[in-house]
Amino acid sequence: MSKADLTRQFIIEKTATIFNKKGFAGTSLSDITNATGLTKGSIYGNFENKEEVALAVFKHNAGELWKKKENWISGHSYAKSKLMALIDFYRKNWKELFENGGCPVMNAATDTDDVMPLMKERVKKTVENWVNNVAKILEEGIEQNTFKPTINTVEYSRLFIMMIEGGILLSKITDKPDNLYLVLDRVEKIIANEILV
């Protein structure tokens, strides 16, 4: 990496949690300079504006979250185990997720929906990728004769993501994982009653 790339990465990593907690509007240039120890000129020498910083930070945060999930499920060969590992990821990692401000995808979606079209597009692509990744696990389960061949893999994938994101939202607001656990229990029941052969 070049010196400029290293500086950009430094800014992204130092402001990742701030943007996720405070949002785009709530994160000030002072927050960025305080977190990085860099001057305003140095920040804007590496990024065109705050929106560009926010986009880079979102990409970083969403990528880190997905990497952690992928690492959590990568040791599993069978689709059922992968799906259960994904649920287990949220059971075991909700605290870290909450301490860092919650789900970066949901935060960015609600924070910038009407004011940052570029961010909205980036969030939309991220959600589509998540849907496709979960749908792929469901398709593997069909191929392995573990999941019913008649299930709509994309619809179930969307449903699981919507449910889990809603559980995260309510649990974060109440500072308790109860709502998330309720959702994860329900997802497990759906898998047992509607998806498994």
Residue pairs with C-beta under 8 A, 6 or more apart in sequence:
1 9
4 46
7 38
7 42
7 46
8 46
8 47
8 56
10 36
11 32
11 36
11 38
11 43
11 46
11 47
11 53
12 53
12 56
12 57
12 60
13 60
14 35
14 36
15 27
15 31
15 32
15 35
15 36
15 53
15 57
16 57
16 60
16 61
16 64
16 100
17 100
17 101
18 27
18 31
18 32
18 35
19 27
19 53
19 54
19 57
19 58
19 61
20 57
20 61
20 100
20 101
20 102
20 104
20 107
21 100
21 101
22 31
22 101
23 107
23 111
23 112
24 50
24 51
24 54
24 108
24 111
24 112
24 115
24 116
24 119
25 111
25 115
27 50
27 54
29 40
29 43
29 50
32 38
32 43
32 50
32 53
33 39
33 40
33 43
36 42
36 43
43 53
47 53
47 56
51 116
51 118
51 119
54 112
54 116
54 119
55 118
55 119
55 122
58 104
58 108
58 119
58 122
58 123
59 122
61 104
62 104
62 105
62 108
62 126
65 97
65 103
65 104
65 105
66 129
66 130
66 133
68 89
68 93
69 86
69 89
72 85
72 86
72 88
72 89
72 93
73 81
73 82
73 85
73 86
73 89
75 85
76 82
76 85
78 141
78 144
78 146
79 137
79 138
79 140
79 141
79 143
79 144
79 146
79 147
80 141
80 146
80 147
80 191
80 196
82 137
82 140
83 134
83 137
83 138
83 141
83 191
84 188
84 191
86 134
86 137
87 184
87 187
87 188
90 97
90 164
90 167
90 168
90 180
90 184
91 180
91 181
91 184
94 168
94 171
94 177
94 180
95 177
97 103
97 168
98 171
98 172
98 175
101 107
102 168
102 169
102 172
103 165
103 168
103 169
105 123
105 126
105 127
105 130
105 165
106 165
106 168
106 169
108 119
108 122
108 123
109 120
109 123
109 127
112 119
112 120
112 123
113 120
127 161
130 157
130 161
131 154
131 157
131 158
131 161
132 157
134 156
134 157
134 160
134 161
135 153
135 154
135 156
135 157
136 153
138 147
138 151
138 153
138 156
138 157
138 195
139 153
141 147
141 195
142 148
142 149
142 151
142 153
145 197
146 196
146 197
147 195
147 196
147 197
148 194
148 195
148 196
148 197
151 194
151 195
156 190
156 194
156 195
159 190
160 187
160 190
163 183
163 186
163 187
164 180
164 183
164 184
164 187
166 183
167 179
167 180
167 181
167 182
167 183
167 184
168 180
170 179
170 180
171 177
171 178
171 179
171 180
